[in-house]
Each structure stands twice: as C-alpha cells, then as structure tokens.
Amino acid sequence: MKTENTRNTIIFVVCMAVLLIAYQFFVMGPQAEKRKAELAAQKALAEQSGQLQGPGAIAPGGSPAAVFVTDRTRALGSAARVPIQNPKVKGSLSLQGGRIDDLYLTTYRETIKPNSPFVELFRPQGMEHAYFAQFGWIGQNVPGGVPGPNTVWSLTSGSTLTPATPVTLTWDNGQGLRFTRVVSIDDQYLFTVKDTVANLGTQAITLAPYGRVERQGVPTVLGKNQILHEGGIGTFSKGDGFSTTQLKYKDWAKKPLEKFESTGGWLGITDKYWMAALIPTQSEKVQAEFRVDDAARYDIHSAQLMGQTHTIQPGATATETQRLFAGAKRNEILAGYEKSLNLPRFIYAIDWGMLFFLTRPIFLLVEFFYGLVGNFGVAILLLTLTIKLVMFPLANKSYESLSKMRKLQPKMEEIKKAHKDDPAKQQQETMALYQREKINPLAGCLPILVQIPVFYALYKVLYVTIEMRHAPFFGWIRDLSDRDPTNIWNLFGLIPWDPASAPLIGGLIGGHGTGFTLGLSVLAIVYGFTMWLQTAMNPPAPDPVQRQIFQLMPILFTFIMAAFPAGLLVYWAWNNILSIAQQYVIMHRFKAENPIDDFLARFGKKA
C-alpha cells in the first residue's frame, strides 16, 4: 500500500506539473501578450486623437531611416481625397495613387464605452503600421508608363463615394493611354473597382491588372494569439475544389514569398475580427502572392493578385473588375458574399478551428437562440440546456452508476480492511463487486469526456466571433467575450478601490489583465462552488492521494477559469447547476447519501 501511495503521489506531482506548464503556455503566455497589446493599442488611439504631438516618432528598433508621422491629418497629405460613407464605414480615398487607405468601421468601437473611438481598419502611408489597398496595371516598355503609387488621378465624376454614388477617376499618360477607374461601394463592406484602359495610340500594348493589400509592420496587438489565426489568408483552387491557406505572421516572416496559381478564389490579411481581402472575377486565372519586403525597416506584409494579361490593340479598350472586402468578419455577411459572388469558403475567413464541425453549428445555434431572446448570455444558457437534453440519456446512465457506487461505499471499505496489505486482492474484490452490482466504474467519466470538445468549441466561438464582442449579459457583465470585471479584493465593487493599484501585488490581484490572477470574480466563485458540489456528490476515490487530488481540483480550476471569458463561465457554471440537479434527483431516487440532503437535514435540525 505504501508503494501504491508513493506511485500515486508521483503521478499527482507529474500531472500538476504538466497542467501548470500547459496553462502557462496556452493561457498565461498569450494573455500576457494580449495585455501588452491592449496597452499599445491605447497608445495608438491617443496618437490618432492628436493627444501625442510632434513632428514624428522613431520606428521600433530606433532606426532613423524609418520616421513615422503621428498626426493622422498630416499623414493624409495634401493630395485631394474623396470621402467614403455608407452605413457601416467612413473614411476617404486618396487621389494620389488611387489608394483606399483611410477607413473606420462605424458600427464598432474600440471599447464598450459609448464615446470610444471607432475601430480603425485602414491607415494612410506615412503613419506607423500603415495599412491600405491599391489597384493598378503593370506592363513592360509601356510608352508614357502606367499609373503608380504616386500618380495623382483626376476626379471626373462624383464627389462622395456612397452606395448610391460611385466615383470615377481618370489619368492620361500623355502618350496614347487613358486609364479610367470607377469605384463603387455597397451598403456593407464591399468595394468594386472597375479599371478600363483605352489605347488611343498607334501600337498594341500588353498590360496585366493587379490588386494589393499592404500592411507595413505588425502591430503589437496582432500576431500573438495561440488559439486563432492572424496574418495572411487565402482560398485557392486545387484540383476540383478549393483549399484555404493561412500564414501566421511568424511563419510569414520565415517564408517571405509564397506563390499560388488559382482560378478564382480570394486572399488578404486577416485580424481577429477584421479582414481586408482581394476578390478577383471567379472565372479568371490569377497569380497570387504573399510577400514580406523591406523587413529591416518597414517589414511590409502584402497579399496581392495579378490577373491575366491584356493585349490592347490601337483603338481598343480593356476592362478589369476587382473587389475588395474591408470590414468585420460577421458570419451572415461573409455567407451573403459567398453566395452572391460565388466565393469559395469565404465563411472560413472566421477561424473556426480544427473542430469546425462543432464550432460552427454551436455558433449557429447560439445565434438562433439570440434571435429569439435578444441576449447572447441567455442564448448561451439555452444552448447549455439543449446540450444537456441531447446528452440526457448518457448522463442519466452515468449518474445512476455513480449513485450505485456511492451506496456501495460501506462494502468497499470492508474490502479495504479485509485486504489492507494486499492491493491486488483489493482491486480484484472491488471489480468483482462492480460486476455483481452491474456497475461500470468508468461511466461517470463519459459526460466529462463528451463535454471537453463542446467546451473548446464554445471557447472558440466566444473568442473569435465578432458577434460575441462587447455582447452584454445582465448586471455587471457587459462583455461576454471578456473576463468578469468584479474582484473579491474590493468586495466586488463595494469598496471604491482598484486592487490593481496595490504595490507589488497589483498585477496578481487586480484581475484587469488576461493572465493568472488571485482576483476572483463572482462568476469564478460560482463556478468553483458548483464544481466543488458536483465533486462532493460523486463517490469518494478509494485511494487517499486520489481523494486529495479530487478535493484540490475545484480550488485549482477556480483560479484557472477566473481568467477565461465571462460567457464561458456562464456556460460552465450553468452546466454544473443542471448536472447537479439531474444527479440529485437520481441519487434521491436510489436513496444514496449526498451532501445536499445532508445540508438540508442539518439545517432542519437547527431550525
């Protein structure tokens, strides 16, 4: 028995070490990076608001060769601009280069505060982390050349780009080529760029159209997440179908040039919630590239498409139509474009993960319930109830087995006493007892094992879908995708003091970050209590070391889960409550001892 206990202790220590290492890698590390990114984002917002003044700022690395403008108005330059406005975006298009480089998403804000700045998608050249889309033509030995990044176009039609009013830009190279560009926008996030070249000269000209999404540098708020993809993304034809390629920023840097040939498809640069993607005509053969240029100074990441060449005879014209998606990755919007434009796998711009066959149906179910009740928190409760109903037969068998095992505890104690010096005989007699009573000791593990992928899929849904971003529940829970803001150290807000301001230990007890914390929230404590009660209702482990492990698990997981999104704690605590209710009914039916009846009996005696 002593050898057995020693072995179990070693197993316990190894398991705890593995758990802590995994927690450090998958939770604390990424979430600490996210906290740093949030601070950097706040600084960037201050710069955009004009709170940081001065002629410029030195780029990361201290290189004097990369000087950025901090004043957005100054970065927008002196070139004329065309305002962009629809119900979901606002910004401007620069006549210099014809770039779409100034864009805000007006239905989303940086934080839950109502006066928070709109989310910025595109940022003009000259600012740190410039981000924009550009279209044009390339060709060799073209008399007079083709329009380039610094070419100033003329606005010949329209004044503001809206869904009802496209704009027309023209440029003449002075040697027989006239370029015309018509830019339109729908009422969501889709730009259509129609480029026409008229050959007024005396010789044939060969040109190829291109589109390019460029991001200069990687903002610290991006590229550090372990659970989702940020970076290059594209869907290209492969055989009879299409496959999606993802390039995380760290992998992209190792492969500065990735080329693909495709008929149709799409590619771009994606963030957690936002994306800029180029969409060619789906019947056209294109060459696609993911590139990293000038890594030492500007670290330019670009996704670009080049279409088929056009040979334009004298007196003839050639027209190319390209599209740009620039906006929020909402499932219904992506699905709408996928259907209307016949885009392959456009809904997979959302990183549904390896368990997409679970993640996406769970999201659709949550969204369905949200349509009924108008609250994503309540929708999660209804989802949990639905999952419990589906798993009811399996859980019922499991709880029946657990109840029978609990009733057998006196007999099992007798076996332990009778064979206290013979662990093998103990195990043999215990298994024989299970067989006589028709009990499967592993049945209690099945519901937990089934729920693990569901738990991960729901975590993924809460973390990557923009529908959950800033979604309120009730009371103090104003963002289900973020952690519960309450903290035990200030009595959940009753004391007007921020624990994060405490010297030395503020980061540990503050609870404002996204890593491990001792600042337990209301939801974390509710979760921990329900987990403890559910554990107490199960049969105690026969081995003392195992029993101690099970007793410690609720405490350990309470602190671990405190760092997770509030929506996930709502799901897990509610799931525990439903499980406790189901298990209690079954235990009551089998007249098995349980802590709830014990508590009620003690309370009744005191009363």
N, C-alpha and C positions, 0 to 999 in steps of 0.2 A: 504493500500500500504506500510505503514511503517513496519507493521508486516511481510509482504511478503519480503521486503528488508532485514529485520533482519534475517529471516529464511534463505534466500539465502546466507547472509554473513556467518552465522554459517556453512552452508553446504560447502561453499568455504573453510573456515578455516579447517574443518574436512577433506575434500578431499586433501588439500595441505599437511596436517599432515600425512595422510595415504601414499600419494605419496612420501614424503620425507623419511618416515620410510622404505617403500619398497625399495626406491633407496639405502638407507644406507645398508639394509640387502642384497639385491641381486646384487648391483654393487660396492659400495664403500668398503664394508667389504671384499668380495672375492678378489677384485682387489688390495686392500692394502696388503693382504696376498700374492698375486702374486708378488707384487713388492719386498716384503721381500724375497720371494723365489728366485727371479732373482738375488738379491744381494748375497744370499747364494750360488747360482749356480756359480756366477762369482768367489767366493772364492774357490769353489771346483775345478773349472777349473785351477785356479792358482796353487792349490796343485798338480793337475795332471801334470802340466807343469814343476814341480820342482821349482816353484818360492818360495814355503814355505819349508824351510829346517829344519832339526832337527830330533831327534830320534823318535818322535811320538807326538800325541796330545791326550789330555784327552777327553773322550766321553762326550756328553751332560749330564749334571747332576753332573759333577765333580767327578764321581766315579773313584778312582784309579784302580778299577778292570777291567775297560774297556779301554785299551790303544790301539790306532789305529796307524798304520803306514801311514805317509803322502806321502812317496815316492813310487810311483807305482812299480818301478823296484824292490825295496826291497820287496814289498808285493807279487810280482810274485814268489819270493822264489828261492831257489837253485835247486829245482827239475827240471828235464828236461821237456821241453814243445814242443808241436807240433804246428807249425804255421798254422793259418786258413786264407784262402784267397779266395774270389770269387768276382764277380763284385760289390757286394753290402756291404760286410762285411770284416773286417780283425780282427785278434786277435790271440789267442792261446788256446790250450787245455793242461791242466796240467796232467802229468803222475801220479802225486800224487793225488789219488782219482779218476782219470779219469774225472775230472770236466771240464765243459765248463764255464770258469769264467773270460775270458778276451775277450771282443768283442766290436768293434766300428762299427758304421754304416757309411760307407764311402761315401754315396750319400747325407748325411745330415750333416749340420754344426750347431753349437750352435747359431750363429747369422748370419745376412745377409752379414757380412764381408767375403770376399773370403778367407782370411787366418785364419778364425775362426777354432777352433778345431772341429774334427768330433764328432758327438753325441756318447756318451758312453752308451752302454746298460748294459753289464756285468762288474762287478768289483770284483777283487780277494779277497779271505778271508784275513783278517788282516787289510784291509782298512775300514774306516768308511763307512757305508751303503754298505757293501759287497753284491753282487747280482750274483747268479750263478745257473747253472742247474747240477744235478747229477743223475746218474742212477746206479742201482745195484740189488743185491739179498738179501733177508732176509730169515732166517731159524733158527730153534732151534736145539741145540745139533748137530751141523754140525762139524764132525771131521776136525780140521785144520781151521775152520771158513770160512767166506766169505769175499770178498774184501770190505773194509770200506773206510771212508773219507781220511785216511792217508796211505792207501795201495799204494805202488809205482808199477805201471804197467810197462811192458816192451813193447817197440815199436818194433814189429816184421815185419811190412810191411808198406811201405810208409814213406815219410818224411815231406810232407806238405799236409794238408787237403784242397783239391780243388774239384770243381765239377767233374774233370776227375780222381782224385787220392784219393780214400778213404784210411784210415789208419786202421791198425789192432793192437790192444793191447792185451797182454796176461798176465795172472797171475796164478801161480800154488800154491795151498795151502800146498803142501808137503805131503798131506795125501789122495791123490787119486782124487782130484777135480781140473780140469783145466778150467779156465774161459777165454773166448775169446770174445773180443768186436771189432766189425767193425763199424767205424763211417764214415758216408758219408754226403755230403752237396750238395744241388742243386745250381743253379745259382742265387737264391734269398735268402730266409731266413729259409729254412727248413733243419734241421739236422735229419738224420736217424741213430738210434743206435740199432745195432743188437747184442744182447748178447747170447752167447752159453755156456752151461755148459756141460762138458764131465765127466762122472763118471767113473774113472779108478780104483775105489776101489772095495770092496767086499760086501758092503751093500747099500741098497736103501737110497736115500737122498731126502728130501722134501724141496723145495725152492719156494719162490714167488718173482716175479720181482717187482721193484718199480721205479718210476721216481719222481724227486723232484725239484721244483723251489723255491729257498730260497732268501729272501731279509732281511738283518739284519738292522732293524730300518727303519724309514720312512723319506726320505729326505724332507727338508722343502719346496722344490719346488713341492712336491706332496701332495695329500690328502686334499687340502683346497678348491678345486673348488666346487661351488654350482651347476653349470649348466652341469657338466659332471661327469662320474664315473671314479674313480681311485681306485685301490685296487684289491681284489680277484674277479675272474670272471670264470664261468664255465657253460657248457651246458651239461645236464644230461638227460637220458631217463626218461620219466614219462608217464605211461600208453602206449598209442600207438604212442606218439610223444616225443618231447624234449622241455625242458624249460631251460631258461638261468637264472642263479643265479648271483647276484652281491653283493659284500661285500665291502662297503667303509671302509677305514682304521679305522674310528672312531667306526663303527659298528662291524668291525672285532675284535677290542680290547675288545668289550663287550661280544663277543662270541668266546673265544679262541680255540674252537674246533667245527667244523661243518663237519658232515659226510654225504656222499651220496653214494648210490649204483646205478650203471648205466651199461648199455650195450653200449659200445662205448662212444661217446661224447668227451669232452676235458675240460681242466681247466688250469688256470695260474694266472699271476699277470699282470695287465694292467696299463699303464700310459695314459696320454692324447693322445700321438701319437704312442707309442711303446708298445710292449707286448712280454712276454715270456710265452708260453703255451705248455703243455704236451698233446700229442695226442696218445692214445692207438690204437691198432687194433680195428676197429669199430664193429667187431663181438664178441669181448671179454667182459666178465663181469668184472668190476673193482670196487674197493672201492676207493672213492675219499675223500680227507680231506683238509680243510682249517684250519691251526693251527697258534696259536701265542704262542711261547715258550720264556722263559727267559726274560719276559717283563721288569724286573727291570734293567737288564744290556744291553742286545743286542737287545731286542724287535724283535725277529726273526719271521717274517711272512713267511709261507711256504704254497705252494699248492702242493699236492702230490697224486700220483696214486699208487695203489697196484693191480697187476694183479692176475690171478688165480694161485693157487699152482700147481707146477710140481713135481711129484714123479719120480725120475730118478733112474732107475734100474742099477745095475752094468753093465758096458759096453755100456750104452745108453747115449744119449745126449738130451738136451732140449734147445730150441731156443725161444727167445722173441724179438720182434721188437717194438720199441717205436720211436716216433718222437718228435721233439722239434721245435716249431716255435719261432724264436727270431729275431724280426725286426720291421719294420714300418707297421702300420695298413693302408696300401693302399687298397682301395676298390677293385680294379681289382685283386690284389694279393690274398687277402682273398677269393674273389669269385672264383679265379682259384683253390686254395687249397680246397675250399668247394666242388667244382665239381670233381676234380681229386681224392681226398681222401674220398669222400662221407661224409664230415664232416657236422654235423647238425648246422645250424645257425652260421657259422663261420664269416659271414659278420657282425654279431651283436656284434663282438668284438669292432667295432666302436659304440660309444654310440649315436645312432640316436635319442634317447629320446622318450617321450610318443607320440609325433606327428611323429613317424617314417614313417607313411603312407604319410606324406607331406615332411618330411626332406629328405628321400632317393630319391624320384622322383625329388625333386628340385636339389639335388646334381647331379643326373644322367643327368639332363637337362643342368646344368651349365657345366658339364664335356663334354657333347656333343657339346655345343657351343665352348668350349675351343678347342676341336679337330678341329673345323672349322677355328677359328680365332687365336689360339695360345696365347691368353691373357685372364687371368681369369677376369680382370676388364671389358674388352669388353664383355666377356661371361655373366657377371652379368647384363650389360646394355641390352643385348639381352634377357636374362631371364625376366627382368623387362618389356620389350616391349611385350614379349609373354604373361605374366600375364595380362598386360593391354588389350591386344587383346581378351583374354578369358573373361575378365570382362567388355568388352566394352559395351554390351547391358545394363548391370546393372548400370554401371557408367553413361551411357547416360540418362537413366531414372532419375537417381539421380540428375544430373546436370540440366536437364530440370525442375525438381521440384524446385531446388534452384533458377534457373533463374526466374521462375514464382513468387516465394516468394519474390525475390528482387524487382520485378516490383510492388508487392503489398504493399511495404513499406509505401507509402503515405496513402493508405486506412487504414493500420494498425495503423498509427499514429493518424488518425482521430478517430478510435475506442478508442484508449487510452485517447484522450482528451475528448471524449464524456462520458466515464465511468471511469474517473480518480479516483473516490472514491469507485469504485466497481470492485475489481479484478476478482471476479467470473463472472460478466457480461462481462468484457473484454475478459476472456477466452472463454466464450460461443460465443460471436460475432466473435472472431478470428477463432474458429473452424468452425463456420457457413460459414465464408468467404472462408476457405480452401475447404469446401465441394462444395460451388458454383463454385469455380475455378478448382475443381478436382485436388487438390494438397495434396500430402502425406508429412507432415512435417518431418516424420521420414526417408524418402527416402534418405536424404543426409547422414545419418549415416551408411547405408548399406555397401558402399565400404570400409569405415574405418573398420567396424567390420569384413568384409571378409579378409582384409589385415592383421589383427593382427596375426592370426596363420601363415600366409605366412612370416610375418616379423620375428616371433620367429623361424620358421623353417630355414630361411636363416641365422639368427644369429647363430643357432646351427651348420649349415653347415660350416660357416666361422670359428667357434670356435673349432670344434672337428675334422674336416677332414684335414689330413696332406697335401692333395693336395693344400690347400689354404695357408699352412705355407710358409712364405717367398715368396709368389707369387706377382710379381710386377704388377703395372698398367702402368701409364705413368708419366714422370717427376719425381717429388719428392716422389711419392707413390711407395715405393719399397717392401712393405709387406702389402697386403690387410687384413691379419689377425691381424695386429697391428694398433694402432691409427695413424692418420695423424701426422707426426712429426713437421709440421710448427706451428708457435706460433705468435700470434698478438703482443706480447710484444717486440719482436725484429724485427717487421715488416716482419714477415715470412722469416727470414733469411737474410734480407738486412743488418741488424746490426750484426756485429760479436760478439754476446754476448749471453750467455746461461741464460735465465731467471731463471732457476733452481738454479743458483748460488747466487741469491739475498738473503740477510739475512732475516730470519724470514718468509718471504712470498714465498721463492723459491719453496717450495713444492706445494703451491697453484697455482702459475702462471707458473711453469716450464713446465707442460704438459708432462713430461717424464714418470710419473707414470701411473697407470691404474685406479685411483680413480677420484673423482670430481676435476675439475680444472677450473680456470679462464683463462687459457691459450688457448683461442680459436684458432682452426686451420682454414685453408682455407676451407676445406670440411665442417666443422661445421658451418661456417658463411654462406656458400652457402646453406646448408640445412636449417638453420634458416631463411634466406631470402625467400626461396621458400615456407616454411611453413607459414611465415607471409603473403606473397602474396596470397597464396591459402585461408588463413583465411579471408583476406580482400575481396576476391571475393564472399564469402558466405554472405547470408543475415545477418545483424546485429541482435544480440539477443534482444528481446523486453525489457528484464529486465536490468537495468544499472549494477548490480553486475555481472550478467552472461556475459554482454558485456566486463566488465573489465577482467573477467577470461579468455575469449577467446583472448583478446589482450595480456595478460601476457603469455599465453601458448607457443607461438613461442619463446619468450625470455627464458623461463624456460627450454624448451626442447632443445634449442641450447646448453646450458651448460651441460644438462644431456647427450645428444648424443655425445658431444665432447670426452667423454671417451670411446666410442664404436669403434670397428674396422673400418678401413677406407673403407673396402668393403661394410659394412653395410650403411655407409653414402653415398657412391656412389649409392647404390641401392635406398635409400630413397630420396635423392635429385633428382635423375633422375626420380623416380616415381612421385615426386611432379611436376617436369617440364612437364612431359607428361600429368598429370592431369590438370595442369593449361592451357596447350594448348587445351585440349579437352573441358574444361569448358569455355574457352574464345570463342571458335568457337560457342558453343551453346548459350552463353549469347549474342554474337553478332547477332546471328540469331533471338533471341527473343527481340532484342533491349533493353536488360537490362543494366542498368548502371554498369560499372565495373572499377576498378582502372587502368587497363592497358589503356583503351580508355581515361580516364581522364588525365593520364600522357601524352599520345601522343598528346592530344588536347592542354594541357598547353605548351608542348614542341614546338608544331607547332606555337602557338601564339608568343612565344619568338623568334622563328626563323624568 
